[in-house]
Amino acid sequence: MVRELILPGEGRKLYTYQPRNTVSFDVPKGKSFQKRIAFSAAHVVCDPLANTDPLSNGQIDWDETMKYRHHLWSLGLSVAEAMDTAQRGMGLNWNGAKELIHRSVKEARSVGGKIASGVGTDQLRPGPGVTLEDVEAAYEEQCAFVEGEGGQIILMASRALAACATGPDDYERVYNKILSNVSQPVILHWLGDMFDPALKGYWGYENVDEAMDVCLRVIRENVEKVDGIKISLLDDTKEIKMRRLLPDSVRMYTGDDFNYPSLIKGDEQGYSHALLGIFDAIAPAASAALHALDAGDLATYDSLLEKTVPLSRHIFQKPTFSYKTGVVFMAYLNGHQSHFRMIGGMEGARSITHLADLFVMADEAGLLERPDLAVERMQLVLAQAGIR
């Protein structure tokens, strides 16, 4: 029997919790999905023994970081590399991202895994001296690097562009130029300001419908250079609206970590593929659900993913950009890494009560792969907060 835990709850009260046995997910190893493309944005693992300042110069543990990508590929998932889940712009700078992309593309090639990598402008620091030409040059440098590695581009939103653009025409100018020069179709990425406040008013408008019109114009003018678009607005109605307005050849990739089960399942007018940070944390359930969808077993698909939604909404609660802490904590609980240390000191971005609630929700969803180990590790974290 798995040991009981003393957990902190509402109103600073402690309570006893008895974890249950884990669920066994039916996942054929390494088999890809037939009906949906499913990317998991992947996290990075900090090197806890590196004698550097973790806030300004956190180092990556390459062995454990690559091992987790192999875990995702073994479940049939594709990897979205060097995205915000990997703390891009929140601890991982462009130099670190380059090495991460280089290593991950090489590892993907070794096992036939699918991978796409984030391209941005984070070698630029937003400021009054940054011009549109600077933004274009930064995007072009990163695009050239990813294509030189043999990888697919995910064209991420740019903080520098958001800071220097004076209106929608500037966004159209920059995106049209970058897309005209890429050699293979890219995945665009529209990240809402709940994930990154510096992106408020992206596409030149704070109103989502007006911003969507600009983005759609960019896609239509460059349709042969756009594989799809991932939107992360946490608003399923806006995603469905945009999905129905896309050219037939352009895919919608949901980035909605609140409403992904219904968006991926779709409706009579279409569906979304997936490019999700939460798939890092719920990988076995996501894989099993997508295989059930392939088999036409919608009841199993619904059952598996619906159980994960409370956990996902908890991990992605405001401030949303702190969700990386919960994703990495899940990997720690499940033994995919040996510690709970993050670059930028982000392990401290959530409270002990938040992490305790995460533990319970993960258990309820059957996502604690080794309950005894999860309890042992949860107890260590609780002890650090003075709870014994």
Disulfide bonds with the S-S distance in Angstrom:
none
